[in-house]
C-alpha cells in the first residue's frame, strides 16, 4: 500500500473534455450524487479499461439511496476532529477575503466534503467482505435533492500562476509525510487545493493555522481514526446492501483499497475539509 495517491489528481481524465461512455458515466455520477463535479477517484478510474464502468455499476445502488448521507453524518460525529482555532482578524490580517469570497470558498469545501465523504464510505464498503447475517434495516430513496452549488471553475495547473501554485503545494503537504509516488514537484496534489487556488492567501492562512496540528502529528492521528471509522461504517453499509464486486477489475480494487485505507489519501482530505469548514464557521461567528 502506498501512502500517496496511486494516480496524479492533476493529470487524470479531465471531466470537461471526457467523451463517449466516460462522459455519460460522469454525468450519472453528478446526477446521482447531486454534485456539480466529479472528484479525482472517478476520473482516475476512467484511465483504465472497464474500471470506471464496473466500479460505478457496483456501487450505484448505494448512491441512489439516502444511506451514504446518513452514514456520513454518523461518521462526522464519531471522528471528533481537533481543528484550528486561529482567527482571520488576529492571525491573518492580510487575508483580504470579503463575504462573497468566504461564501464561494465554503461552497467549494462543502462540495468536496460531501463528495469525498460519500466516496470514502461507499468505496470502503466496496472492499469490505460480508460478515455475519445481512441487516434487515434497508435504506430509502433520496428525496428532494438540494440545488447544486455554482462553483468557480477548477483551474488547470497551467492556469495557476507560480506563487499561487506554491501555496497549493504548501497546503497539500498538510498531513502528508511526502513519501510515496510523487509528481515532478512533490506529492500528488489533491484536487480540493487546486480548486482553492483562486484564493492563495486563504491557502496560506490554512497552512499557518494547521501547522501546530501538523507538527504535533494531530492531522495524521485524526486521519488514521477516520480510516478506522470508515472501515467500520463501510462494513455496516455492505451488510445492508451486499455489493456485487465480482466484475470490478483488480486494478480498480487495488486503487480503491489504497484510496480508502491510507490515512494520507481521501481520509486526510476529509479530515482537513471538515476542519476547514468548521474553522470558517468559527471565524464567521467571531467577526
C-alpha positions as CSV (number, residue, x, y, z in Angstrom):
1,X,0.0,0.0,0.0
2,X,1.4,3.4,-0.9
3,X,0.8,6.5,1.2
4,X,0.4,8.9,-1.6
5,X,-2.3,8.7,-4.3
6,X,-1.6,5.9,-6.8
7,X,-2.7,8.4,-9.5
8,X,-2.0,12.1,-10.1
9,X,-5.2,14.0,-9.4
10,X,-3.9,16.9,-11.6
11,X,-3.4,14.9,-14.7
12,X,-6.1,12.2,-14.6
13,X,-9.1,12.4,-17.0
14,X,-10.5,15.9,-17.2
15,X,-14.2,15.8,-16.8
16,X,-14.7,18.8,-19.0
17,X,-13.1,17.0,-22.0
18,X,-14.4,13.5,-21.3
19,X,-16.3,11.9,-24.2
20,X,-18.4,8.8,-25.0
21,X,-19.3,6.4,-22.3
22,X,-16.9,8.1,-19.8
23,X,-18.7,11.4,-20.2
24,X,-22.1,9.6,-19.7
25,X,-20.9,7.9,-16.5
26,X,-19.5,11.2,-15.2
27,X,-22.9,12.8,-15.8
28,X,-24.6,9.8,-14.0
29,X,-22.3,10.3,-11.1
30,X,-23.0,14.1,-10.9
31,X,-26.8,13.5,-11.1
32,X,-26.9,10.5,-8.7
33,X,-24.7,12.1,-6.1
34,X,-26.3,15.5,-6.7
35,X,-22.9,17.2,-7.1
36,X,-21.6,19.7,-9.6
37,X,-18.3,17.9,-10.2
38,X,-16.7,14.5,-10.4
39,X,-13.8,14.1,-7.9
40,X,-10.5,12.5,-8.8
41,X,-11.1,8.9,-7.8
42,X,-13.7,8.5,-10.6
43,X,-11.6,10.5,-13.1
44,X,-8.7,8.2,-12.2
45,X,-10.7,5.0,-12.7
46,X,-11.6,6.3,-16.2
47,X,-7.9,5.9,-17.0
48,X,-8.1,2.0,-17.1
49,X,-10.3,-0.3,-19.2
50,X,-13.6,-1.0,-17.6
51,X,-12.6,0.3,-14.1
52,X,-14.9,3.3,-14.1
53,X,-17.9,1.4,-15.7
54,X,-17.7,-1.7,-13.4
55,X,-17.0,0.2,-10.2
56,X,-19.8,2.7,-10.8
57,X,-22.3,-0.1,-11.6
58,X,-21.3,-2.0,-8.4
59,X,-21.8,1.0,-6.0
60,X,-24.5,3.0,-7.8
61,X,-27.3,1.2,-5.8
62,X,-25.8,2.7,-2.6
63,X,-25.6,6.2,-4.1
64,X,-29.2,6.2,-5.2
65,X,-30.3,5.9,-1.6
66,X,-30.0,8.1,1.4
67,X,-27.8,5.6,3.2
68,X,-24.4,7.2,2.4
69,X,-25.7,10.7,3.6
70,X,-26.9,9.2,6.8
71,X,-23.7,7.3,7.4
72,X,-21.6,10.4,6.6
73,X,-23.4,12.3,9.3
74,X,-22.6,9.4,11.7
75,X,-19.0,9.4,10.5
76,X,-18.5,13.1,11.2
77,X,-19.9,12.8,14.7
78,X,-17.7,9.8,15.5
79,X,-14.3,11.2,14.3
80,X,-14.4,14.2,16.6
81,X,-11.7,16.3,15.0
82,X,-9.2,18.6,16.6
83,X,-9.4,21.7,14.5
84,X,-7.5,25.0,14.3
85,X,-8.9,27.9,16.4
86,X,-6.9,30.8,14.9
87,X,-9.0,33.8,13.7
88,X,-8.6,35.6,10.5
89,X,-8.6,39.0,12.1
90,X,-6.0,38.3,14.7
91,X,-3.7,35.9,13.0
92,X,-4.2,36.6,9.3
93,X,-5.0,40.4,8.9
94,X,-3.7,40.4,5.3
95,X,-6.0,37.6,4.1
96,X,-8.3,40.1,2.3
97,X,-11.4,37.9,1.9
98,X,-14.8,39.5,1.5
99,X,-18.2,37.9,2.2
100,X,-18.5,36.7,-1.4
101,X,-15.1,35.1,-1.2
102,X,-15.9,33.3,2.0
103,X,-19.2,32.1,0.6
104,X,-17.6,30.7,-2.6
105,X,-14.8,29.1,-0.6
106,X,-17.3,27.4,1.7
107,X,-19.3,26.2,-1.2
108,X,-16.2,24.5,-2.7
109,X,-15.2,23.0,0.6
110,X,-18.7,21.7,1.4
111,X,-19.0,20.2,-2.1
112,X,-15.7,18.3,-1.7
113,X,-16.5,17.3,1.9
114,X,-19.7,15.7,0.6
115,X,-18.1,14.1,-2.4
116,X,-15.0,12.9,-0.6
117,X,-17.0,11.7,2.4
118,X,-19.6,9.8,0.4
119,X,-16.8,8.2,-1.8
120,X,-14.8,7.3,1.3
121,X,-17.6,5.4,3.0
122,X,-19.1,3.8,-0.1
123,X,-15.8,2.6,-1.6
124,X,-14.8,1.4,1.9
125,X,-18.0,-0.7,1.7
126,X,-17.0,-2.0,-1.8
127,X,-13.7,-3.6,-0.5
128,X,-15.3,-4.8,2.8
129,X,-16.1,-8.5,2.9
130,X,-19.6,-9.6,4.1
131,X,-19.6,-10.8,7.7
132,X,-22.4,-12.4,9.6
133,X,-26.1,-12.0,8.7
134,X,-27.2,-9.2,6.5
135,X,-29.1,-6.4,8.2
136,X,-32.8,-6.1,7.6
137,X,-32.6,-2.3,8.1
138,X,-32.7,-1.4,4.5
139,X,-32.5,2.1,3.0
140,X,-34.8,4.6,1.4
141,X,-34.5,6.5,-1.9
142,X,-33.2,10.0,-1.9
143,X,-35.9,12.7,-1.6
144,X,-35.8,16.3,-2.8
145,X,-32.1,16.8,-3.5
146,X,-30.7,20.2,-2.7
147,X,-29.9,22.7,-5.5
148,X,-26.3,22.3,-6.8
149,X,-23.8,25.0,-5.9
150,X,-22.5,27.2,-8.6
151,X,-18.7,26.9,-8.1
152,X,-15.8,28.8,-9.6
153,X,-14.1,26.7,-12.2
154,X,-11.4,24.2,-11.3
155,X,-8.2,25.6,-12.8
156,X,-5.7,23.6,-14.7
157,X,-2.1,23.6,-13.5
158,X,-1.1,25.8,-16.4
159,X,-3.8,28.4,-15.4
160,X,-2.4,28.8,-11.9
161,X,0.5,31.3,-11.6
162,X,3.6,30.1,-9.8
163,X,3.0,32.0,-6.5
164,X,-0.5,30.6,-6.1
165,X,0.8,27.1,-7.0
166,X,3.4,27.3,-4.3
167,X,0.5,27.9,-1.8
168,X,-1.4,25.0,-3.3
169,X,1.7,22.7,-2.7
170,X,2.2,24.1,0.8
171,X,-1.3,23.3,1.8
172,X,-1.1,19.9,0.1
173,X,1.8,18.9,2.5
174,X,-0.5,19.1,5.5
175,X,-1.0,15.6,6.9
176,X,1.5,14.2,4.4
177,X,4.9,12.6,5.1
178,X,6.0,13.5,1.5
179,X,6.8,9.8,0.7
180,X,5.2,7.6,-1.9
181,X,4.7,8.3,-5.6
182,X,5.4,11.9,-6.5
183,X,4.8,14.3,-9.3
184,X,7.7,16.3,-10.7
185,X,7.1,19.0,-8.0
186,X,6.2,16.9,-4.9
187,X,3.4,14.7,-3.6
188,X,0.4,14.4,-5.8
189,X,-1.8,17.4,-5.3
190,X,-5.3,16.7,-4.0
191,X,-8.0,18.4,-6.2
192,X,-9.5,20.5,-3.4
193,X,-6.3,22.5,-3.0
194,X,-6.2,23.2,-6.7
195,X,-9.8,24.3,-6.7
196,X,-9.0,26.8,-3.9
197,X,-6.1,28.3,-5.9
198,X,-8.3,31.2,-6.7
199,X,-7.5,32.4,-3.1
200,X,-3.8,31.8,-2.4
201,X,-4.0,34.0,0.7
202,X,-6.6,31.7,2.1
203,X,-4.4,28.7,1.4
204,X,-1.5,30.4,3.2
205,X,-3.8,31.0,6.2
206,X,-4.9,27.4,6.2
207,X,-1.3,26.2,6.2
208,X,-0.4,28.6,9.1
209,X,-3.4,27.7,11.1
210,X,-3.0,24.0,10.7
211,X,0.8,24.0,11.2
212,X,0.7,23.2,15.0
213,X,-1.6,20.2,14.2
214,X,0.9,19.2,11.6
215,X,3.9,19.4,13.9
216,X,2.2,17.6,16.7
217,X,1.0,14.8,14.4
218,X,-2.6,15.5,15.2
219,X,-3.6,15.6,11.5
220,X,-2.2,12.1,11.0
221,X,-3.8,10.8,14.1
222,X,-7.2,12.2,13.0
223,X,-6.7,10.7,9.5
224,X,-5.9,7.3,10.9
225,X,-9.0,7.5,13.1
226,X,-11.0,8.4,10.0
227,X,-9.7,5.3,8.2
228,X,-10.7,3.1,11.1
229,X,-14.1,4.7,11.4
230,X,-14.8,4.5,7.7
231,X,-13.8,0.8,7.7
232,X,-16.4,0.0,10.4
233,X,-19.1,2.1,8.6
234,X,-18.2,0.5,5.2
235,X,-18.8,-2.9,6.8
236,X,-22.2,-1.7,8.0
237,X,-23.1,-0.5,4.6
238,X,-22.1,-3.7,2.9
239,X,-24.0,-5.8,5.4
240,X,-27.1,-3.8,4.4
241,X,-26.7,-3.6,0.6
242,X,-24.5,-6.7,-0.2
243,X,-22.4,-5.2,-3.0
244,X,-21.6,-7.3,-6.0
245,X,-17.9,-6.9,-6.8
246,X,-17.1,-9.9,-9.0
247,X,-17.0,-7.8,-12.2
248,X,-14.8,-4.9,-10.7
249,X,-11.3,-5.2,-12.2
250,X,-8.4,-6.0,-9.9
251,X,-6.8,-2.7,-10.9
252,X,-9.8,-0.8,-9.6
253,X,-9.9,-2.8,-6.4
254,X,-6.2,-2.1,-5.7
255,X,-6.5,1.6,-6.4
256,X,-9.7,1.9,-4.2
257,X,-8.1,-0.2,-1.4
258,X,-5.2,2.3,-1.2
259,X,-7.5,5.2,-1.6
260,X,-9.7,4.3,1.5
261,X,-7.1,2.6,3.7
262,X,-4.2,5.1,3.5
263,X,-4.5,7.9,6.1
264,X,-2.8,10.2,3.6
265,X,-5.3,9.9,0.7
266,X,-9.1,10.6,1.0
267,X,-9.0,10.3,4.8
268,X,-6.6,13.2,5.1
269,X,-8.7,15.4,2.7
270,X,-11.9,14.6,4.6
271,X,-10.3,15.5,7.9
272,X,-8.9,18.7,6.6
273,X,-12.0,19.6,4.6
274,X,-14.3,19.2,7.6
275,X,-11.8,21.1,9.8
276,X,-11.7,24.0,7.3
277,X,-15.4,24.2,7.2
278,X,-15.7,24.3,11.0
279,X,-12.8,26.8,11.0
280,X,-14.6,29.1,8.6
281,X,-17.8,28.9,10.6
282,X,-15.9,29.8,13.8
283,X,-14.3,32.8,12.1
284,X,-17.6,34.0,10.8
285,X,-19.1,33.9,14.3
286,X,-16.2,35.9,15.7
287,X,-16.1,38.6,13.1
